[in-house]
Amino acid sequence: MNHNILESIDIELIKSIALEAGDAIMRIYAKEFSIEYKDDESPLTEADTLSNAIICKALKYHFPTLPLLSEENEAIVYEIRKNWEYYWCIDPIDGTKEFIKKNGEFTVNIALIHKDTPVLGVVYAPALEEMYWAKKGEGAYKNGAKLPLHVNPSPKEKLFVVASKSHLSSETQAFIDALPTKRIEQVSKGSSLKLCMVAEGIADIYPRLAPTMEWDTAAADAIVREAGKMTYQYNSTFNIQNSKLQKPIVYNKADLNNPWFVVRSF
């Protein structure tokens, strides 16, 4: 495959696919729905299944040569995946727990990965009517406004921190409590919206010292990077004040679990 794959993809088409999936999700959201539990005890609703079917069908129709990796599809062995140059990475609903709680904080996530790096991402929160998107070299946007929308003028005085609503680990909280600033304002949010908050600039940092999968972050990570921020791997030598020592998280690994990470704007 040539390097013109990215250039040939119209971000408006990907946004329209996310909107179609979001509309279908909202029809289920408005009524009583059934909940199943997968082998790892994570919840699955008919909305996850329907959103996945809509997205995969549309992407296969428009881009028949590009492989698909989705949370809700059969696993694809690394021996096959490792040869992919470009592929779609999909989470048809990130924040299924938030969907079940009906708090609106769930998202449709469609990313294009080039080798190990997200280069296009669409994150749509249908209940909130918020659409984030980015394409490498073309900027990141929320509902048409270029990101970031906000910049913290004095992070040493005050940091805005976002953390998981359903999965806040003690390690994450300890990391937040140790941040080098005079004041911390901490909020919680569901799904990939946390990464989007850093891209937007309404949060300065999102630490996730807890398990996630590649499809949980891929689309929003493309938006983070195109907004001039970064999603860094966390390790024991992580230094919040020196980003030169840190490495970005990478995708299409043999193990699709993400490492612990820190999304940051400073």
ABEGO torsion letter per residue (X at the ends): XBAAAAAABBAAAAAAAAAAAAAAAAAAAABBBBBBBBAAGBBBBAAAAAAAAAAAAAAAAABAABBBBBAABBBBBAAAAAABABBBBBBABBGAAAAAAGAGBBBBBBBBBBGABBABBBBBBAAAGBBBBBBBGAEBBBGGBBOBABBBABAAABBBBBBBAAABBAAAAAAAAABBBABBBBBBBBEAAAAAAAAAGABABBBBBBBBBAAAAAAAAAAAAAAGBBBBBBBAABBAABAAABBBBBBGBABABBBBBBBBAX
